[in-house]
Amino acid sequence: MEKRFSIYFTLWFFAFVLMVSNIWGISIFSLDEAKNASCAREMLERGDLIVPTFNYELRTDKPPLHYYFMMIAYKIFGINEFSARFFSSLFGSFTVLITFFFAKRVFDEKVAFLSYLILLSSLHFVFQFHMAVPDPFLIFFITVAVFSFYTFYNEGKKLFLWLFYICIGFGILSKGLVALVLPSFTVLVFLALRKDLVFLKSMNVLKGLFIIALISLPWYIAVGLKTDWVWVKEFLLKHNISRFSDSMEGHGGIFIITFLFVFVGMLPFSVFLPQTVKEILKNKTNSAVLFLSLFVLTYTLFFSISKTKLPNYTVVVYPSLAVLIGFTLVKLRNYRYFYSLIFYFILTLILPIALYFSLKNDANLYLIARYSFFFFILTVGAVLSLILYKDIKKVIISLSLSSILMTLVFFFVLMPRVDKESSVRTILPYIDKNLPIGYYKRYNPAFSFYLKKKIVKLESPKDVEEFIKQGKVNILTREEFLEELKDIKNLKVVVKKKDLFENPTSVLLKNF
């Protein structure tokens, strides 16, 4: 018993170390992270557990669960990058461990360990749990929910049924109704295909809905009452229905792009997806294989149809897909996989070169273009796997170790160097925090996280003129709006810098 506990703790600890790697050393520069981290800080500052705000104005983008965890971390560790991301990383390590336990319970220890390695080898999966956003919590709760349902279906233990409903409730508090709709749809399709819809009688659906409502509804009702239902209307209409029916913030794309997100995100082991599909078809009567496949397909198809497409939307399927790939890797010697390794080698050869020229042509990031060649670490792993291709164990080790090493290099070497070029790091030293701060039309929300004060909204040149009458001030804006302010006397550009991975260029103006 002690030996098993020691093994499981080691597996969790290694996953946690990877998930938490350098979350303290990279600034909050992503727009989503900045808004979420700032919102949690403002709620903590006001002692308000109900109404989310950003820059002290109502924020209707997301439900509150991730804010609560950030607030706890802020209380323990202070308000900083580590605190904003800590629970995301912790839930990432739990997600990996739960995937291990599920695969072990349903298949065997080999499949479990391979599923574990596949998830930790995915840079995109680990990256997602480095972010101060709600997705890590949604991924965790949906993963536990779908695994719990199947365990209940397979073993009949009521504990797992109640866990299924509890996790859906917390999933709704993480990111909304998607946590109810897609797992429930998967369950219905699965039972229909198994010609087992009568199983629904054993699921105590009414009690389950009561549990879900008991967990999720109180906050939704409270925020509705406190905001005259503005939050609920905005969230449901704009951030759910509109995201599905219209491309928001330029995040659109063709139908197949969501499948490409999954393929790229699950590298290196997604190169074995052709073999995995064959193995799924061979084992379509296996209830676990059928259920996991349906969940992956349902979730991915849903976001393929959605007009707004983002790589993070489908990370929820990675744990289930990791189990299916792990199930295939155990039997991989039965398949031709040499061409998959050739494809991966070509891919890892092209990636650093393409990244180099991409960064070289970026006015902000050309100085760090040379760091692109660190991605040849993946190429080394690909070459080793080709040399050792007859020994599948050595192939798996080569791919996994090179990917995990690349992940560590990415967070400890590459991202800090990219971070130095962020507009927030560049502009912050020029801002006098003791002076009033305003923004004209738009600004990078990361400034709110670091300035920790209200940034006054200025909507017209006249507003700017009134604002500067109070004396020396700071004004943040974007380069595209400078032409509108050119006639205001004594207002000069102090510094400007293009936002990382975004089109706008942030600008700081001061009146001299």
Helices and strands as residue ranges (DSSP letters): H 2-20, H 31-46, E 53-54, E 57-58, H 65-77, H 81-106, H 109-121, H 123-128, H 135-155, H 158-175, H 178-193, G 197-203, H 205-226, H 230-236, I 237-242, H 243-245, H 257-265, G 269-272, H 273-282, H 287-305, G 311-317, H 318-329, G 332-334, H 338-360, G 366-375, H 376-387, H 392-409, I 410-414, H 415-419, H 423-427, G 428-430, E 437-440, H 446-451, E 456-458, H 461-467, G 468-470, E 474-478, G 479-485, E 491-498, E 505-511
